[in-house]
Amino acid sequence: MKKLLLFLLFGGFALSGWAQVNVIFLRDTTRLNLSVTDLKKKYPYALNRVIVKSGASSEEKGAFATQSKLFMETINSRYQQFFTFTESNKKRLPVLGVMLQTEEFIRPDGTYEWVLCSFKGRDLTNEQEGKLIQIIAEWYNQHPFPLKTQTGFHWGGMTMLGNIPQKRTVRRGAGIISTLEAAEKTTRPDTVKMLAFNQLDLIAVPEIVYRFSKLEELDLSKNALHELPARLTADIPTLKRLSLLYNVIPDDSVFITRNKHLQALNLQGNRLTQVPPSIRKNRRLESLWLGNNKLKELDGKTLRRLHRLNDLNLYNAGLTQLPKTIGKLKHVRVMDLYYNKLTELPRQIGRMKRLEQLAVAHNDLKELPLSLTKLRRLQVLYAHHNRISQLPDSYQKMTYLTILDLGYNWFSVAPEVLAALPSLEELDLSNNNLQELPRSLGESKRLKKLYLRSNPLSGANAKSGPYAPIIQQLEANQTEVFY
């Protein structure tokens, strides 16, 4: 055990040329005569926080007090990197599904002086703990924090080490078959409406599916399929919904015959880098999910031929821009563009006249286009986690907008136009840099929920500050205010 402890304290130093990282168990701090209290005094907390002592409260300024958005974006990015690192080292993990809790103390140059660890959720042996700490130490040595400070800082976090393989979700009900054995044994294939062949480790579409003459839904998600064969759309003329979620299908292996029956197609989480051209052959397709691929671009010419498309999912699709032809999607009501790399939205998006819900959160947008005001049916707009700092007055034309999420943006003044949105019921302005609230906001009659958390004007003193009358007026109108 002594040799193990020496490795935990000093082993990481040999892995890189950076300053030494001490990765230890939180429980060992007392035995090592290490004061966590002294470390927290030496390294201020990363963000502002309210400290309560003896019934009195005071605000502690964090090392990233003026860069909270940048800091949280960096933290989120590092969680993604850590997940990728542990997944690539999954075979080395002695157990899966262990919750890791850390206290990190980071020097001004971004290197780690101390990382205090504790494991939760599983009973571990000393050997298992040692192997986990070794992998964690490698991560911290290879990935210094990218933002520099004058004083250094500390930060606490929690994440999972290795995902536990999910238990298979078995669909049951009248007209549903969930196993290959049951599909082979049934004497009434004409009564089967759905085959749920998800999570069966399939590498090809089983021949048995073509036995079912009245099949309406086929779920082949979370297998290892390398191809969407043309026979699926050619030989099953009743098929309406097809899911190939999380397989390994590349661009050149999506084969679809011309048909008028398929209504919903899910190709999320495959190996696509483009919109498969054969998708346009689904003339009555209403729902298309292409998220969690790495699309180099969005082929608007292919999509515009889907005249009935009303649900388009491009979540985390790697997009850097949208084509101008996006405006041709006249029937789309719901469009999901979460977690892409968009820096702007084309003005032609305002031609999507039937759009009711638009999600552009977690992008790099600096503004929302004026043309959004032409979307008179738009009811829900998620634009959080961007770099938006203002809204034009013309947005008051969005008369049906009921939910607007502008959290984690760059607003320092809440736009006056927010109070002029006649149908707005839920507004999120959390985690901006709000210094001012418009007086007119207190007169909003329809507003049911207002989120103001993590802004300079919120916190423990919100109801005694200059905007207390606005908050009180809203609460008197039965608006819930979260500050």
TORGUVO-251893 format. One line per field, with one value per residue (C-alpha): residue number from 1; residue in one letter; chain; y, z, x. Coordinates in steps of 0.1 Angstrom, whole numbers, plus 5000, padded with zeros to 4 digits. Layout:
# TORGUVO-251893
n	c(NUM/...)
res	c(A/...)
chain	c(A/...)
north	c(Y/...)
up	c(Z/...)
east	c(X/...)
//
This chain:
# TORGUVO-251893
n	c(1/2/3/4/5/6/7/8/9/10/11/12/13/14/15/16/17/18/19/20/21/22/23/24/25/26/27/28/29/30/31/32/33/34/35/36/37/38/39/40/41/42/43/44/45/46/47/48/49/50/51/52/53/54/55/56/57/58/59/60/61/62/63/64/65/66/67/68/69/70/71/72/73/74/75/76/77/78/79/80/81/82/83/84/85/86/87/88/89/90/91/92/93/94/95/96/97/98/99/100/101/102/103/104/105/106/107/108/109/110/111/112/113/114/115/116/117/118/119/120/121/122/123/124/125/126/127/128/129/130/131/132/133/134/135/136/137/138/139/140/141/142/143/144/145/146/147/148/149/150/151/152/153/154/155/156/157/158/159/160/161/162/163/164/165/166/167/168/169/170/171/172/173/174/175/176/177/178/179/180/181/182/183/184/185/186/187/188/189/190/191/192/193/194/195/196/197/198/199/200/201/202/203/204/205/206/207/208/209/210/211/212/213/214/215/216/217/218/219/220/221/222/223/224/225/226/227/228/229/230/231/232/233/234/235/236/237/238/239/240/241/242/243/244/245/246/247/248/249/250/251/252/253/254/255/256/257/258/259/260/261/262/263/264/265/266/267/268/269/270/271/272/273/274/275/276/277/278/279/280/281/282/283/284/285/286/287/288/289/290/291/292/293/294/295/296/297/298/299/300/301/302/303/304/305/306/307/308/309/310/311/312/313/314/315/316/317/318/319/320/321/322/323/324/325/326/327/328/329/330/331/332/333/334/335/336/337/338/339/340/341/342/343/344/345/346/347/348/349/350/351/352/353/354/355/356/357/358/359/360/361/362/363/364/365/366/367/368/369/370/371/372/373/374/375/376/377/378/379/380/381/382/383/384/385/386/387/388/389/390/391/392/393/394/395/396/397/398/399/400/401/402/403/404/405/406/407/408/409/410/411/412/413/414/415/416/417/418/419/420/421/422/423/424/425/426/427/428/429/430/431/432/433/434/435/436/437/438/439/440/441/442/443/444/445/446/447/448/449/450/451/452/453/454/455/456/457/458/459/460/461/462/463/464/465/466/467/468/469/470/471/472/473/474/475/476/477/478/479/480/481/482/483)
res	c(M/K/K/L/L/L/F/L/L/F/G/G/F/A/L/S/G/W/A/Q/V/N/V/I/F/L/R/D/T/T/R/L/N/L/S/V/T/D/L/K/K/K/Y/P/Y/A/L/N/R/V/I/V/K/S/G/A/S/S/E/E/K/G/A/F/A/T/Q/S/K/L/F/M/E/T/I/N/S/R/Y/Q/Q/F/F/T/F/T/E/S/N/K/K/R/L/P/V/L/G/V/M/L/Q/T/E/E/F/I/R/P/D/G/T/Y/E/W/V/L/C/S/F/K/G/R/D/L/T/N/E/Q/E/G/K/L/I/Q/I/I/A/E/W/Y/N/Q/H/P/F/P/L/K/T/Q/T/G/F/H/W/G/G/M/T/M/L/G/N/I/P/Q/K/R/T/V/R/R/G/A/G/I/I/S/T/L/E/A/A/E/K/T/T/R/P/D/T/V/K/M/L/A/F/N/Q/L/D/L/I/A/V/P/E/I/V/Y/R/F/S/K/L/E/E/L/D/L/S/K/N/A/L/H/E/L/P/A/R/L/T/A/D/I/P/T/L/K/R/L/S/L/L/Y/N/V/I/P/D/D/S/V/F/I/T/R/N/K/H/L/Q/A/L/N/L/Q/G/N/R/L/T/Q/V/P/P/S/I/R/K/N/R/R/L/E/S/L/W/L/G/N/N/K/L/K/E/L/D/G/K/T/L/R/R/L/H/R/L/N/D/L/N/L/Y/N/A/G/L/T/Q/L/P/K/T/I/G/K/L/K/H/V/R/V/M/D/L/Y/Y/N/K/L/T/E/L/P/R/Q/I/G/R/M/K/R/L/E/Q/L/A/V/A/H/N/D/L/K/E/L/P/L/S/L/T/K/L/R/R/L/Q/V/L/Y/A/H/H/N/R/I/S/Q/L/P/D/S/Y/Q/K/M/T/Y/L/T/I/L/D/L/G/Y/N/W/F/S/V/A/P/E/V/L/A/A/L/P/S/L/E/E/L/D/L/S/N/N/N/L/Q/E/L/P/R/S/L/G/E/S/K/R/L/K/K/L/Y/L/R/S/N/P/L/S/G/A/N/A/K/S/G/P/Y/A/P/I/I/Q/Q/L/E/A/N/Q/T/E/V/F/Y)
chain	c(A/A/A/A/A/A/A/A/A/A/A/A/A/A/A/A/A/A/A/A/A/A/A/A/A/A/A/A/A/A/A/A/A/A/A/A/A/A/A/A/A/A/A/A/A/A/A/A/A/A/A/A/A/A/A/A/A/A/A/A/A/A/A/A/A/A/A/A/A/A/A/A/A/A/A/A/A/A/A/A/A/A/A/A/A/A/A/A/A/A/A/A/A/A/A/A/A/A/A/A/A/A/A/A/A/A/A/A/A/A/A/A/A/A/A/A/A/A/A/A/A/A/A/A/A/A/A/A/A/A/A/A/A/A/A/A/A/A/A/A/A/A/A/A/A/A/A/A/A/A/A/A/A/A/A/A/A/A/A/A/A/A/A/A/A/A/A/A/A/A/A/A/A/A/A/A/A/A/A/A/A/A/A/A/A/A/A/A/A/A/A/A/A/A/A/A/A/A/A/A/A/A/A/A/A/A/A/A/A/A/A/A/A/A/A/A/A/A/A/A/A/A/A/A/A/A/A/A/A/A/A/A/A/A/A/A/A/A/A/A/A/A/A/A/A/A/A/A/A/A/A/A/A/A/A/A/A/A/A/A/A/A/A/A/A/A/A/A/A/A/A/A/A/A/A/A/A/A/A/A/A/A/A/A/A/A/A/A/A/A/A/A/A/A/A/A/A/A/A/A/A/A/A/A/A/A/A/A/A/A/A/A/A/A/A/A/A/A/A/A/A/A/A/A/A/A/A/A/A/A/A/A/A/A/A/A/A/A/A/A/A/A/A/A/A/A/A/A/A/A/A/A/A/A/A/A/A/A/A/A/A/A/A/A/A/A/A/A/A/A/A/A/A/A/A/A/A/A/A/A/A/A/A/A/A/A/A/A/A/A/A/A/A/A/A/A/A/A/A/A/A/A/A/A/A/A/A/A/A/A/A/A/A/A/A/A/A/A/A/A/A/A/A/A/A/A/A/A/A/A/A/A/A/A/A/A/A/A/A/A/A/A/A/A/A/A/A/A/A/A/A/A/A/A/A/A/A/A/A/A/A/A/A/A/A/A/A/A/A/A/A/A/A/A/A/A/A/A/A/A/A/A/A)
north	c(5000/5023/5019/5026/5058/5070/5064/5083/5112/5113/5089/5115/5137/5111/5111/5147/5176/5198/5207/5179/5169/5153/5131/5116/5103/5130/5107/5107/5145/5142/5114/5135/5166/5184/5211/5215/5247/5262/5251/5269/5301/5298/5292/5312/5296/5299/5318/5342/5326/5336/5327/5324/5326/5331/5340/5367/5365/5379/5374/5360/5371/5342/5340/5341/5366/5385/5355/5331/5322/5314/5294/5273/5266/5255/5232/5216/5211/5194/5171/5160/5155/5135/5113/5107/5099/5074/5058/5053/5037/5017/4983/4995/5005/4978/4986/5007/5031/5046/5082/5103/5134/5158/5189/5205/5232/5248/5270/5303/5287/5261/5231/5212/5212/5189/5168/5153/5123/5102/5074/5069/5044/5013/4993/4991/4971/4988/4974/4988/5022/5022/5015/5042/5068/5059/5066/5098/5110/5104/5127/5156/5154/5154/5181/5212/5238/5260/5293/5312/5333/5356/5337/5302/5288/5257/5239/5209/5184/5151/5127/5091/5067/5044/5039/5007/4989/4996/4968/4960/4979/4953/4965/4946/4949/4937/4934/4937/4911/4918/4887/4868/4836/4849/4862/4828/4810/4832/4816/4850/4873/4893/4905/4920/4958/4963/4945/4958/4943/4969/4960/4925/4928/4925/4931/4928/4932/4897/4880/4873/4909/4904/4878/4904/4917/4944/4957/4994/5000/4985/4993/4983/5008/5002/4973/4971/4974/4986/4991/5003/4979/4990/4959/4974/5001/4980/4948/4961/4985/4991/5003/5038/5041/5030/5035/5028/5049/5042/5018/5022/5030/5051/5075/5050/5024/5041/5025/5036/5028/5053/5049/5067/5048/5057/5086/5086/5078/5079/5077/5094/5083/5066/5075/5099/5129/5141/5138/5106/5115/5085/5100/5122/5091/5090/5113/5112/5115/5136/5131/5129/5126/5129/5141/5128/5123/5144/5161/5183/5203/5202/5194/5216/5203/5169/5181/5205/5176/5162/5183/5168/5170/5186/5174/5178/5168/5179/5177/5176/5171/5191/5218/5251/5267/5263/5265/5294/5267/5260/5284/5259/5236/5252/5224/5219/5227/5215/5219/5209/5224/5219/5215/5225/5252/5278/5314/5328/5318/5326/5352/5326/5308/5333/5316/5285/5298/5268/5266/5263/5252/5262/5250/5267/5263/5255/5272/5303/5327/5364/5375/5362/5373/5399/5374/5353/5379/5365/5332/5341/5306/5303/5293/5280/5294/5278/5300/5294/5289/5313/5348/5369/5403/5421/5416/5441/5458/5442/5409/5422/5409/5373/5373/5335/5331/5315/5301/5320/5307/5331/5317/5316/5344/5378/5402/5429/5447/5428/5440/5461/5441/5412/5430/5436/5399/5394/5356/5351/5327/5315/5335/5323/5349/5329/5330/5363/5395/5414/5447/5461/5450/5470/5485/5474/5438/5440/5448/5415/5398/5365/5357/5327/5319/5342/5328/5353/5330/5337/5373/5403/5416/5382/5363/5369/5406/5405/5415/5444/5458/5484/5458/5445/5465/5448/5414/5422/5434/5402/5380/5400/5390/5353/5351/5327/5345/5323/5344)
up	c(5000/5007/4972/4958/4978/4965/4930/4936/4949/4924/4896/4875/4873/4852/4826/4813/4814/4833/4870/4894/4899/4932/4928/4961/4979/4998/5028/5030/5035/5073/5073/5050/5071/5041/5050/5025/5043/5037/5000/4995/5011/4987/4957/4955/4941/4903/4903/4926/4955/4985/5019/5049/5084/5117/5099/5078/5041/5020/4984/4975/4942/4921/4899/4868/4881/4849/4826/4840/4806/4791/4822/4821/4784/4791/4819/4797/4770/4795/4807/4770/4767/4799/4788/4755/4773/4797/4768/4749/4780/4789/4787/4815/4838/4865/4869/4851/4864/4892/4902/4906/4928/4927/4943/4920/4929/4898/4896/4878/4847/4845/4859/4888/4922/4940/4929/4957/4947/4961/4945/4950/4940/4941/4967/4954/4964/4970/4937/4918/4934/4925/4889/4886/4903/4878/4848/4865/4871/4834/4825/4847/4836/4799/4802/4821/4824/4793/4810/4830/4861/4884/4916/4905/4916/4929/4915/4923/4899/4896/4866/4857/4850/4823/4813/4824/4793/4791/4797/4766/4764/4755/4738/4747/4736/4711/4676/4688/4686/4703/4696/4666/4681/4685/4650/4637/4658/4652/4630/4625/4609/4594/4629/4637/4634/4650/4652/4680/4672/4691/4710/4696/4683/4647/4620/4592/4588/4595/4567/4590/4588/4553/4565/4580/4553/4574/4593/4601/4625/4625/4653/4646/4669/4689/4668/4646/4612/4583/4557/4552/4524/4496/4502/4534/4515/4484/4500/4530/4514/4548/4566/4581/4608/4606/4633/4627/4657/4668/4642/4621/4587/4564/4536/4508/4525/4527/4500/4497/4469/4457/4480/4493/4527/4549/4572/4599/4595/4623/4613/4644/4656/4625/4604/4580/4568/4544/4539/4520/4485/4485/4514/4488/4475/4506/4491/4522/4549/4578/4604/4597/4624/4614/4647/4663/4629/4616/4586/4567/4552/4549/4514/4511/4476/4490/4519/4498/4479/4511/4508/4538/4562/4595/4621/4613/4639/4634/4670/4674/4636/4633/4612/4607/4586/4572/4534/4521/4507/4543/4536/4511/4540/4541/4562/4590/4623/4647/4640/4664/4659/4694/4698/4664/4654/4638/4639/4622/4609/4572/4568/4546/4578/4581/4551/4571/4577/4596/4621/4657/4677/4669/4690/4683/4718/4723/4691/4685/4675/4682/4671/4659/4625/4620/4597/4627/4632/4600/4618/4630/4642/4663/4699/4714/4709/4727/4721/4753/4754/4726/4725/4719/4736/4722/4706/4681/4689/4659/4678/4694/4661/4674/4688/4695/4713/4746/4757/4752/4766/4764/4793/4792/4767/4768/4778/4802/4798/4794/4761/4764/4737/4761/4779/4746/4737/4741/4746/4765/4795/4803/4800/4810/4813/4837/4836/4816/4829/4836/4852/4844/4840/4820/4843/4818/4825/4858/4839/4820/4826/4808/4822/4845/4850/4849/4855/4866/4884/4882/4872/4890/4898/4913/4944/4981/4977/4947/4968/4985/4954/4929/4910/4940/4930/4896/4911/4937/4909/4889/4920/4927/4892/4900/4881/4896/4898/4902/4914)
east	c(5000/5029/5043/5008/5005/5039/5028/4996/5015/5044/5037/5019/5050/5068/5041/5047/5070/5045/5046/5037/5001/4993/4962/4951/4921/4902/4901/4939/4943/4943/4969/4991/4987/4971/4946/4918/4908/4942/4941/4908/4922/4952/4931/4899/4867/4863/4829/4811/4792/4773/4789/4767/4783/4765/4733/4750/4757/4785/4795/4829/4844/4856/4887/4864/4839/4839/4843/4817/4803/4837/4846/4815/4819/4854/4842/4816/4842/4865/4838/4834/4871/4873/4844/4862/4894/4878/4858/4891/4906/4875/4893/4916/4888/4885/4848/4822/4797/4818/4809/4840/4839/4869/4882/4907/4933/4947/4979/4978/4994/4966/4985/4971/4987/4963/4933/4914/4892/4865/4844/4807/4781/4803/4822/4858/4888/4922/4934/4905/4908/4945/4939/4912/4934/4962/4940/4927/4963/4971/4942/4952/4989/4979/4952/4962/4934/4935/4925/4951/4945/4965/4958/4949/4915/4897/4867/4847/4831/4814/4813/4810/4838/4827/4791/4774/4761/4723/4699/4679/4647/4620/4589/4557/4521/4496/4511/4547/4575/4608/4630/4641/4629/4594/4594/4603/4577/4547/4519/4502/4528/4499/4489/4523/4526/4560/4593/4615/4649/4669/4701/4704/4740/4728/4754/4728/4691/4677/4658/4629/4616/4604/4579/4556/4533/4516/4546/4543/4573/4608/4632/4668/4685/4717/4730/4761/4744/4766/4739/4704/4693/4670/4649/4635/4616/4610/4596/4577/4551/4533/4564/4558/4585/4621/4648/4685/4696/4732/4745/4776/4762/4785/4775/4777/4755/4721/4699/4663/4638/4612/4582/4551/4548/4578/4568/4596/4633/4659/4695/4710/4744/4758/4788/4772/4791/4764/4726/4722/4708/4685/4665/4647/4630/4608/4582/4559/4586/4574/4601/4639/4665/4701/4717/4749/4765/4794/4778/4802/4773/4735/4723/4693/4685/4679/4658/4637/4622/4607/4575/4558/4587/4576/4602/4639/4665/4701/4713/4751/4755/4788/4772/4791/4764/4729/4722/4701/4678/4667/4639/4624/4614/4579/4563/4588/4572/4600/4638/4665/4700/4714/4752/4764/4790/4768/4780/4749/4715/4706/4679/4660/4651/4623/4606/4599/4564/4551/4580/4566/4596/4632/4662/4696/4711/4748/4761/4783/4756/4762/4727/4694/4683/4655/4638/4627/4600/4583/4578/4543/4536/4568/4559/4591/4627/4657/4687/4707/4745/4753/4769/4738/4738/4707/4673/4658/4625/4609/4608/4575/4559/4564/4529/4527/4560/4553/4587/4620/4653/4682/4702/4740/4744/4761/4732/4741/4707/4675/4660/4628/4612/4608/4580/4562/4559/4521/4520/4553/4547/4583/4615/4650/4678/4699/4737/4741/4757/4725/4730/4695/4659/4634/4607/4581/4589/4570/4538/4538/4505/4510/4544/4543/4580/4611/4646/4673/4698/4735/4734/4749/4714/4703/4714/4708/4702/4678/4648/4665/4683/4671/4650/4631/4600/4600/4603/4576/4553/4558/4552/4520/4509/4515/4548/4573/4607/4638/4668)
//
